[in-house]
Amino acid sequence: MTSSSVAAALKEADRCVKCGLCLPHCPTYQLSSNESESPRGRIALVDGLLRGRLQPDATLKAHINSCLLCRKCETACPSKVDYHSVIDTAREQLGVSSTFAKQLAKPKRMRLLSRLGRWLPSLHPLLKLNKALPEGGDPPKAGVYSANRPSIGKVGLLTGCATSIYQGGTLRAAIKLLNALGYVVVVKESAGCCGALAKHSGDRELAEQLMNVNEAAFKHVDSVVSIATGCSSYLKEEANFEAEDVLGFLANSETWAELAFKPLKMNVGLHRPCSQNNVLKEQNALDALLSSIPELNITELNPKGNCCGAAGDYMLSHAADAKKLRQPILDNASQQPLDAVISSNVGCAMHIAEGLDNPSIPVIHPIILLAQQLEPLAQER
């Protein structure tokens, strides 16, 4: 860890005025009513740790590691404290690391495990989560996918780690929509995990390695698009290249209004991930895209933007609390005659699907519906 990163974290910690406006928005504080489980409490702990006033004992580590980094506190903070960077620095200082992050950095190995998990889900909690999602099929092969109309740009599609393993069909749906808009889509075999989970678990070195790989892979595109809001938000803030979430990219495209969609009489439960609400802040983009499908009936499952508890590997490392945070969403879903649930982050989708435990209600990405209902372009008819 560099002295500059410590100094930056201390500077942010000093900006916290301890007003407490973050408290009603913090998931862990709402569960425990423990000040050390709140944003301002954790900032005080990090300040003491980095100044050498507190020892990195088990209790301090537990409080720092229990943060979901949902970042809802940042949306309420009047001082605009960069809270997540304070926590990232603390976790790096504490030497925290995630085995899950290291596994996801090797998607080929994880893909084999995911296939095993469909037969033997009891071997590991992650394999049970994997079984909860509908099979997404293989991710798109590396290559260049031509636009279906005169090209208006070239984008790189980040297949990622978890998305390539669990949502291959969603990646193919993204290509279909991007091609229909006039974008040439580039898929690179070398590109993979964005590094978000590694960074947020304290492994800056691995995060930087993964970012460098992706930067090298997408040197010759206009922008890089991701289908997972968690990856998109991380890339948008940390990458040295232009990066967008697929939902915002589609909604802001100059040719989106030229597409037509078939009606779909379907009751859908909508989950909005924290990364979409609190970092990307693209709720309007998602609403605009879904409104393109006539007759689609949508019910909000977390209308107050509450965290579902997935939060990277939090659903594995803090399973009991993750399930408590998820329960209101499941309760809302159970009160509606839903045909499907949609969520734009793969971890959230897995976590919610495992809680529903009902294969008749699939949990899918919203662009699956958009690609499915897309009317053929005039030249394709």
N, C-alpha and C positions, 0 to 999 in steps of 0.2 A: 504494500500500500504506500502511495506517495504522500509526502507531507502536504502537498497542495490539495489532495482530496480530503484529508483530515481538516485542513484549514477551511475548505469550502463547506464541509459538513458543520463545523462549529459556527461558521458565519450564519448558516441557515438556522441552526438551533437557537442562536442569539436573537433571531428575528421573531421567534415565537413569543407572544406576549401573555401566554397562559390564560387567555380569555375563556376558554372552555366551549366556544361555539362549535368545536369539532365533536364534542362528546356525543350528542344525539345521533351523529352520523356514523359513528365507529361501531362496526359489528361486534368486535371482541369486548368493547366496553359495555355494550348493550347486553351481552351474555353474562358478564361478570360483575359489573359496577365497581371494578377494581381500577383505581387511577393508573396503576402501572400497565394496564391493558388498554389505555387510551392513547391517542396521538401525542398530547402534551406530556403525558406521563412517560412515554417512550422517548420523547425528545430530551426530557430531563435525564433519563437513564443514559442515553447516548452521550450527552454532554459530559456527564460524570465519568463515563468510560473513557472517552477520548482525551479528557484532561487528566486522567490518572487518579481520579478521586474515588472511583468505584472499581472493584475487581470483577473480572469476567467470570463470575461464578455461575452455577447452574440456574439459579433463580433469574439472574439478569438475562442469560441466554434464552431462557424460556419465554420471557416477556418480549424480547426482540423477535424471536422466531415465530411467535404466535400472531404477528401482524399479517393480514392477508394481502396487504398492499393494494387494496381495492381503490384507494386514493379518493374516496368520497370526502374525506376530511379536507382535502385540498380545495374542493369546490366550495367549502363553507368557510375557509380560513380568510379573515379580513387582511392579514399580512401577506397572503400568498406564499407561505412557507413551502419550499420545495421538499416536502416531507419524505417522499420516496427516496430521494438521494441520500438523506440522512440515514434512513434504515439500510439502504444498500451499503453505505460506508461502514456502518456498525457491523453488519453481517460479514463483511470482508475482514474487518478488524478481529472479529471473534473466530475467524477461520471456519465459518459455517460452510458446508457444501452439501449438495443434493445428489444422492446416488441416482435419482430419477433423471436429473439434468444430464448427467454423464451418459445414461442409457439412451436418452432421446437424441443425443449427438451422434448416435449410431443407428439410424432408422432401419437399415437392413436387418440388424439383429432384432430390433423391436418388432419388425414386421413378422418375423418368424415366431416370436413370442405371442403376438396377437392372434396368429392363426392357431397356435396351440391353445390359447385362451378360449377359443370358441368351443373347444372340446373339453377342456379341463379348467374351467374358470375358478375353481376353489383353490388352485395352487397359489394364487397371489391376488390381493385386492384389486390391483390394476387390471388383471385379466378378467375379473368380474365386471369392471367398468367397461372394458372393451366389448364384452359380450352384450352389454346393454344397448349399444348403438346398432342400428341396422347395418348390414354389410355394405361398405362403400365401394368395394371392388378395388382393383389396382389403380395407382395414380397414373396420370398421363405419361407417356414415354418422353424422354428428352427429344427435343426437336423444335422446329419452327412451324407454327400453325397459322396458315394464311387467313387474312381477313376475307369476309364474304362480300365485300363491297370495296370501292377504292379506299386504300389505306389512309388513315388519319394519324397513325402513330405506331410505335413499337413498344410493347410492354413486356417485362419479365414477370412470369408467374412463379412466386416462391412456393414450391411444393411443401417445404417445411419438414418437420419431423412427425409430430402427432397427426397433422392433417394428411400427410402422405400415407400414413399407416391406416388411419381410421376413416378418412373422408375422400377417398379417391374419386368417387362420383361427384362430389362437390367441386373438386378441382376441374373435372371435365366440364361441369356445368359453367364454371367461370370462363373457360375457354370458349364455349359456345356463345355466351353472351358478349364477351369481348370481341370475338370475331364478327358477330352480327353488327356491332357498333362501328366496325371498321378498323379494329386494332389487330396488328400482327402480334401473336403471342409467342414468346420464347420460353421454353422450359429447359433448364440446365440440370444435368445429372449431378454436377458437382455442388449445386446449391442445396442447402438443407436447413437444419435448425437455425433459427434466428439468434439464439443465445439469450433470450429473455429470462428463462428459468435459471440459467447459470448465473447471470448477473444478479438477479434478485435473491439468489441463495448464497451470494458472497464469493462466487468464483469468477472474478473479473477476467482472469487470464483465459479461461475457456470461452467466455463470452466474446472477448476480442478476437480470438482465433476463428470462431464461427462467423463473426461479422466480416472479417477479412476475406474468408472463403466466398461469402455471398457477394461481397463487393467486387471481387475479381471475376465472378461468374457473370455479373450483369453490367459489364463495362459499356456495352453498346446498345443500351435501351433507353427510352425516354423516361421510364418510371418502372418501379417494381411494385407489384400488387400482391397482397396476401389475403387469404380468405378467412383467417382467424384474427379477430379483433385484438387479442392479446399480443400476437406477433406484430400486427400492423401498428399498434400504439407504440411498441418498443422501437420498431424500425423508424417510425416517423420522428421520434425524439432522439435516437442515438445514431442512426446510420449517416454515413457521409454521402449517400446517394438519395435520389428522390424516391420516396416510398409512400404508398397509399393503401388504405383498406379497400377491398373490392367494392363494398357498398357505397362508400363515398365517391370512389372513382366512377362507378357506373352512373350514379345519380347526377354527377357533375359533368358527364360527357355531353358534348354538343349534339350528339346524334341519338341520345336516349329517347327523346320525344318522337322519333321516327319509328320506333318499334311498337308493335301491337301484341297484345296478349289475350289468349282465350279466357273466357270466364271460368271460374272455379268455385263451385258451391261446396265450401269446406270450412269447418270450424277449427281455427288454429289458435293455440295458446302461444303468445309471444313473450319470450324471455329476452331481456336486454342486459348483456354482460356489463360489468363494471368498466371494463376497458373501453367499451363503446360510449357509456354514459359519462365517465369521469375524465377520460384522457382524449379520445378522438372527438367526443361530443358531436356525434353524427346521428343523433336520433331522428332528425328531420330527413336525413338522406334515406334511412331505412323506411320511414313512413311513406316517402314519396315513391320509392320503388314498389312497395307492397300495394299502394293504391293503384298501380298500373294493372293489377289483376282484378277484373270485374267480379263482383259477387263473393269475394273472399271475406269471410267473417273473422275478425281478430279480437281476441281477449287478452288484455295485459295480465301477465302472471306476476310481475314485480313492478307495479305502477309507481312505487316510491323509489325505485332504483336500488332496492336492497340487494346486497351481495348474496349469491347462492351458496357460497362456501367452497367452490371448486379451487380457485386461486392457485393455479399451477399444481404443485403437489400437496397443497394444504389438505385436500380431500383424502390424502393417504396418510400424511404425517399427523393430522389433527382430525381424525375421522369423526369423532363424537361431536365436536363443535361444528364441523362442516355439515353434518346431518341436521343439527339444530337450525343452522342458518338456512338450509335448503327447505325445511318443512313448510314454511308459509307459502312457498311457491308450489309445492306439491298439493297443499290444501286448496289453493286457488284452482289448480288444474283439476282436482277431483270434483269440484263443484260445477264443472262445465262439461257438456257433451263434446269433447274434443276429438278431432280426427288425427291431429298431429300437434307437436310442439316444435317451434322454431327457435333456434339460438345461433348467434353468429360467432361463437367461440367454441372450439372443439372440447376443451376441458369442461366448460359449463355444460355442454351438451351431454357428455359422458356422465357427469355427476347427476344431472337431472334424470337422464334415462335410467340410471341404476336405481334411483329413488322411485320412479314410476313403476318400474319392474312390470311393465305391461307392453308386450310386443305389438299389440294392436294400436298403440299410440306411439308412432315413431318420433324420435327427436332428430330433426334435420336442420340443415342450414337454409336460410330463406332463399338463397339463389338456386337451390334445387327446384323450388316452386316456380321461380321466374323462368328458368331454362325450360322446365317442363311445359309451361303455358305459352312460351314464345311462339308467335305465329311466324311461319316461314316468310322470308323476305320476298319481295316481288319477283326477283330474278331466280329464286329457288322454287317457285311454284310451277 
